[in-house]
Amino acid sequence: MAATFMIGDGMLGLLQPRRHVELWQEQAGGAEWLVRPFVGHPGRRRAYALLQIAAGLALAARQVTARR
């Protein structure tokens, strides 16, 4: 589940960085401080999204390998 969330959240941040930050600012109930570094910096959010997607893919690959 964590890998799926990381990949999906990263994709939204990559494709719609401003909207994604606004969603977390307004509807996350206490997570405003997490997105504060990305407010007004869509390029920064996109860079973080790429890291988030890569980490999610690595985690998913590790989970599949562990089951074999």
RAZIFEN-V426357 format. One record per residue. PHI is phi as a letter, one per 40 degrees, with the letter a starting at -180 (none if undefined). OMEGA is omega in radians with two decimals (none if undefined). Layout:
BEGIN
phi:PHI omega:OMEGA
phi:PHI omega:OMEGA
END
This chain:
BEGIN
phi:none omega:-3.12
phi:c omega:-3.14
phi:c omega:3.14
phi:c omega:3.12
phi:c omega:-3.11
phi:c omega:-3.13
phi:c omega:-3.13
phi:c omega:3.13
phi:c omega:3.10
phi:c omega:3.12
phi:c omega:3.11
phi:c omega:3.12
phi:c omega:3.13
phi:c omega:-3.06
phi:c omega:-3.10
phi:b omega:-3.01
phi:c omega:-3.11
phi:c omega:3.14
phi:c omega:-3.14
phi:c omega:3.11
phi:c omega:3.13
phi:c omega:3.11
phi:c omega:-3.13
phi:c omega:3.13
phi:c omega:-2.97
phi:c omega:-2.97
phi:b omega:-3.06
phi:c omega:3.09
phi:f omega:3.08
phi:h omega:-3.11
phi:c omega:-3.10
phi:d omega:-3.11
phi:c omega:3.12
phi:c omega:-3.09
phi:c omega:-3.11
phi:d omega:3.14
phi:c omega:-3.08
phi:c omega:-3.13
phi:c omega:3.14
phi:g omega:-3.12
phi:b omega:-3.11
phi:c omega:3.10
phi:c omega:3.10
phi:c omega:3.13
phi:c omega:3.11
phi:c omega:3.11
phi:c omega:3.10
phi:c omega:3.13
phi:c omega:3.11
phi:c omega:3.08
phi:c omega:-3.13
phi:c omega:3.12
phi:c omega:3.14
phi:c omega:3.12
phi:c omega:3.11
phi:c omega:3.10
phi:c omega:3.11
phi:c omega:3.12
phi:c omega:3.13
phi:c omega:3.13
phi:c omega:3.13
phi:c omega:3.14
phi:c omega:3.12
phi:c omega:3.14
phi:c omega:-3.12
phi:c omega:-3.12
phi:c omega:-3.10
phi:c omega:none
END
